[in-house]
């Protein structure tokens, strides 16, 4: 009887221990693999599989959930080297392909817009002598403010059933004796330049560069003055635009339209302004280096203008300009001077 009682007690303890062991299943596959009893090892695997079922009924890979870290989320950031000038292209500036078309009657930048404080080596006093007595207090100041503003607008796409677009443009340059209070701070000279342009896309290579467009235009330029201060001329021109990487080249040749000799205020203007100009510009990391060259090889006269624009904020740049030669303004078309300017340029 005592033996039977001890056997029942031993069986009860064994069942209790087995239940307690079942309440805490092995935590890993390695612990299940270490059980020698086949039935218990199989039961261990069954319990572990049941506990690791995912919400969609698929068994979660233990190694992937415990040993592989979750990938960190990446927040997109702007490329710090991206800036508006680096995206400049002649196709975008003149809308020569479908990607850059903006339709008609949309204002676009034309030439460079700037405001600079300048210093001239020798201001041109001669044109003003008939109109005032030049005393020491009324002479032109060597320093003045100069600014240029301009825009263009497309007025017709695919003109005359071709792939050419018709544009109109306007540019104004003014020279202001802002600090010359003794002479009442006058605007010494303003030049007004409306023009009409027919722009045709090009798609061939020339001298290792991509030819982007040819522009046939008519331009009027005058200073709005009368008598001996009046200056004006009308031209037709052809301009080609070429591009390679960050470098653009604009080459233009013009023909002055004849005027009545009795009304011509500046009959010899071609002798000083020549018959065309070339403008090269290199853009990189927000900086713009430009060079304009104009030359009449027959008279050996012309001008050169160099510019450096550097980034300040968004579309605003610092600007340094050097000019040497004839024709910085219409009133100075036959007057040679050297000028340096510092200020601001609006980029696009």
C-alpha positions in Angstrom: 0.0 0.0 0.0 2.9 2.3 0.9 4.5 1.5 -2.4 1.3 2.4 -4.4 1.1 5.7 -2.5 4.7 6.6 -3.3 4.2 5.7 -7.0 1.1 8.0 -7.2 3.0 10.8 -5.5 6.0 10.5 -7.9 3.6 10.5 -10.9 1.8 13.6 -9.6 5.1 15.4 -9.2 6.3 14.4 -12.6 3.1 15.7 -14.3 3.4 19.0 -12.3 7.0 19.5 -13.4 6.0 18.7 -17.0 3.2 21.3 -16.9 5.6 23.9 -15.4 8.1 23.1 -18.1 5.4 23.5 -20.8 4.4 26.9 -19.4 7.8 28.2 -20.3 8.8 26.9 -23.7 12.4 27.2 -24.9 13.1 30.7 -26.2 15.2 29.6 -29.2 15.6 26.9 -31.8 18.9 26.0 -30.3 17.3 25.1 -26.9 14.7 22.9 -28.7 17.5 21.1 -30.5 19.2 20.4 -27.2 16.3 18.2 -25.9 17.2 14.5 -26.2 13.7 13.1 -26.0 12.2 12.9 -29.5 8.6 13.6 -28.4 9.5 16.5 -26.2 11.8 18.0 -28.9 9.0 17.8 -31.4 6.6 19.4 -29.0 9.1 22.2 -28.4 9.4 22.9 -32.1 5.6 23.0 -32.4 5.2 25.4 -29.5 8.0 27.7 -30.8 6.5 27.7 -34.3 3.0 28.6 -32.9 4.4 31.4 -30.8 6.3 32.9 -33.8 3.4 33.1 -36.2 3.1 36.6 -37.7 -0.1 38.5 -38.2 -0.5 37.3 -41.8 0.1 33.6 -41.0 3.7 33.5 -42.1 6.5 32.2 -39.8 8.9 35.0 -38.9 12.5 34.2 -39.5 14.1 34.5 -36.1 17.5 35.3 -37.4 16.2 38.1 -39.5 14.3 39.7 -36.7 17.1 39.4 -34.1 20.3 39.9 -36.0 19.5 42.3 -38.8 18.8 46.0 -37.9 16.1 47.9 -39.6 17.2 50.2 -42.3 17.3 53.8 -41.3 15.0 56.1 -43.1 16.6 58.6 -45.4 15.3 62.1 -45.6 15.8 63.7 -49.0 18.1 66.8 -48.8 18.9 69.4 -51.4 22.2 69.1 -53.2 24.2 72.0 -51.8 25.9 72.5 -55.1 22.7 73.1 -57.0 22.1 76.7 -58.0 20.0 78.5 -60.6 23.0 79.6 -62.9 24.2 76.0 -63.2 20.9 75.2 -65.0 21.3 77.9 -67.6 21.1 76.8 -71.2 20.4 78.6 -74.4 17.5 76.3 -75.1 15.9 77.3 -71.8 16.7 81.0 -72.3 15.2 81.1 -75.8 12.7 78.3 -75.5 14.0 76.5 -78.6 12.6 73.0 -77.7 9.3 71.7 -76.4 10.7 71.0 -73.0 11.1 74.7 -72.3 8.2 76.2 -74.1 6.2 78.7 -72.0 3.8 80.0 -74.6 3.3 83.6 -75.8 3.2 86.9 -73.8 5.3 85.6 -70.9 8.0 88.0 -69.7 11.5 86.6 -69.7 14.9 88.1 -68.9 16.8 89.4 -71.9 20.2 90.9 -71.2 22.0 91.1 -67.9 20.2 93.3 -65.4 22.5 95.1 -62.9 23.0 98.1 -60.6 26.7 99.2 -60.1 28.6 102.1 -58.7 31.2 103.1 -61.3 34.4 105.2 -61.5 35.6 106.6 -64.8 39.1 107.6 -65.5 38.0 110.6 -67.6 34.3 111.6 -67.9 33.2 112.9 -71.3 32.6 116.6 -70.8 32.6 117.7 -74.5 28.9 117.1 -75.4 27.6 119.2 -72.6 29.7 122.3 -73.1 27.3 124.2 -75.4 24.6 124.0 -72.7 26.4 125.1 -69.5 29.4 126.9 -68.3 31.8 124.3 -66.8 33.0 125.6 -63.5 34.8 123.4 -61.0 31.6 122.8 -59.2 29.6 121.8 -62.3 32.0 119.3 -63.9 30.9 115.8 -64.3 31.8 113.5 -61.4 34.1 110.6 -62.1 31.8 108.4 -60.0 28.2 107.6 -60.9 25.6 104.9 -60.7 24.8 102.8 -63.7 22.0 100.3 -64.2 20.5 98.2 -66.9 17.1 96.6 -67.0 15.6 94.6 -69.8 13.1 92.0 -70.8 11.8 90.0 -73.8 8.4 88.5 -74.7 7.4 85.9 -77.2 4.5 87.1 -79.3 4.3 84.3 -81.9 5.2 80.6 -81.9 5.9 78.7 -85.1 5.7 81.9 -87.1 4.7 81.5 -90.8 4.3 77.7 -90.3 8.0 77.3 -89.4 9.7 76.3 -86.2 10.8 79.9 -85.6 9.4 82.1 -82.8 8.9 85.9 -82.9 10.1 87.9 -79.9 10.1 91.5 -78.9 12.5 92.9 -76.4 13.4 96.1 -74.5 16.6 97.2 -72.8 17.4 100.5 -71.0 20.8 101.6 -69.7 21.1 104.7 -67.5 24.0 106.6 -66.1 23.2 108.7 -63.0 25.5 111.3 -61.4 23.9 110.5 -58.1 26.6 111.9 -55.9 27.2 115.1 -58.0 25.0 117.4 -55.8 26.6 120.6 -57.2 25.3 119.7 -60.7 21.9 118.7 -59.2 22.6 114.9 -59.5 21.4 114.6 -63.1 20.9 111.5 -65.2 23.8 112.1 -67.5 22.7 109.6 -70.2 19.9 107.0 -70.8 19.8 104.7 -73.8 16.6 103.1 -74.9 16.7 99.9 -77.1 13.6 98.2 -78.4 14.0 95.3 -80.8 12.2 92.6 -82.7 13.8 89.1 -83.1 13.0 86.0 -85.1 14.6 83.0 -83.4 15.2 79.7 -85.2 16.5 76.5 -83.4 19.6 74.8 -84.7 20.8 71.3 -84.0 24.3 70.9 -85.5 27.9 71.1 -84.2 30.3 73.9 -85.2 33.9 74.2 -84.0 33.4 71.6 -81.3 30.3 73.4 -80.0 26.6 72.8 -80.2 24.8 75.4 -82.4 21.5 76.2 -80.6 19.8 79.0 -82.5 20.2 81.8 -85.1 18.5 85.1 -84.4 17.5 87.6 -87.1 16.6 91.0 -85.6 15.9 94.7 -85.9 17.0 97.0 -83.2 16.6 100.8 -82.6 18.8 102.5 -80.0 18.6 106.2 -79.0 19.1 108.5 -76.0 16.0 110.5 -76.3 17.9 113.8 -76.5 17.7 116.7 -78.9 20.1 119.0 -80.7 23.7 118.2 -80.3 23.1 115.7 -77.5 20.9 113.5 -79.7 22.3 110.0 -80.6 20.5 107.2 -82.4 20.9 104.4 -85.0 18.9 101.6 -86.5 20.4 98.1 -87.3 19.5 94.7 -88.6 21.5 91.9 -87.4 22.1 88.1 -87.4 23.2 86.4 -84.2 24.3 82.8 -83.6 24.2 81.1 -80.2 26.6 78.2 -79.4 27.1 76.2 -76.3 29.4 73.6 -74.8 29.0 72.5 -71.2 29.1 75.5 -69.0 30.3 77.9 -71.7 28.1 79.9 -74.1 29.1 82.0 -77.0 27.0 84.7 -78.8 28.3 86.0 -82.0 26.5 88.9 -83.8 27.0 90.9 -87.0 25.0 93.9 -87.9 24.3 96.4 -90.7 23.4 99.9 -89.9 20.4 101.2 -91.9 21.1 104.4 -93.7 19.6 107.7 -92.6 19.1 111.1 -94.2 22.6 112.8 -93.8 20.9 116.0 -92.8 19.3 114.3 -89.8 22.0 111.8 -88.9 23.4 112.7 -85.4 26.3 110.3 -85.5 27.3 109.4 -89.1 30.6 107.9 -88.1 29.3 105.6 -85.4 30.4 102.4 -87.2 34.0 103.7 -87.1 33.9 103.3 -83.3 31.2 100.7 -82.6 32.2 98.4 -85.5 30.0 95.9 -87.3 29.4 93.2 -84.6 30.3 91.8 -81.2 31.1 88.6 -79.5 30.0 87.7 -75.9 31.4 84.6 -74.1 30.2 83.5 -70.7 31.3 80.7 -68.4 29.1 79.6 -65.6 30.1 77.4 -62.7 29.0 76.9 -59.1 27.0 80.1 -59.1 29.8 82.2 -60.6 29.6 83.9 -64.1 32.6 85.1 -66.0 31.8 87.1 -69.1 33.7 88.9 -71.8 32.4 91.2 -74.6 34.6 92.2 -77.5 33.7 94.7 -80.2 36.2 95.8 -82.9 36.4 97.7 -86.2 39.6 96.3 -87.7 39.6 99.0 -90.4 39.8 101.9 -87.9 41.4 99.8 -85.1 38.8 101.0 -82.6 36.4 99.1 -80.4 35.8 98.1 -76.8 36.2 95.2 -74.3 34.1 94.6 -71.3 34.8 91.9 -68.6 32.4 90.9 -65.9 32.5 88.7 -62.8 29.3 87.8 -61.0 29.4 85.7 -57.8 26.5 84.3 -55.6 25.1 86.2 -52.7 21.5 85.0 -52.2 19.0 83.2 -54.4 18.9 85.2 -57.7 21.1 88.1 -56.4 24.8 88.2 -57.2 27.6 90.5 -56.5 29.0 92.0 -59.7 32.3 93.5 -60.8 32.6 95.1 -64.3 35.6 96.5 -66.2 35.2 98.5 -69.4 37.8 99.9 -71.7 37.2 101.5 -75.1 34.6 103.4 -77.1 30.8 103.4 -76.7 30.0 102.6 -73.1 27.0 104.7 -73.8 25.6 106.4 -77.0 26.7 109.8 -76.0 30.3 108.4 -75.6 30.3 106.4 -78.8 33.4 108.3 -80.1 35.0 108.8 -76.7 37.5 106.4 -75.1 37.4 105.8 -71.4 38.3 103.2 -68.8 35.7 102.4 -66.1 35.4 100.0 -63.2 32.1 99.2 -61.4 31.0 97.3 -58.3 27.4 96.3 -57.5 24.7 93.8 -57.9 23.4 91.6 -60.7 20.1 89.8 -60.9 20.5 86.2 -62.2 17.9 84.0 -63.9 
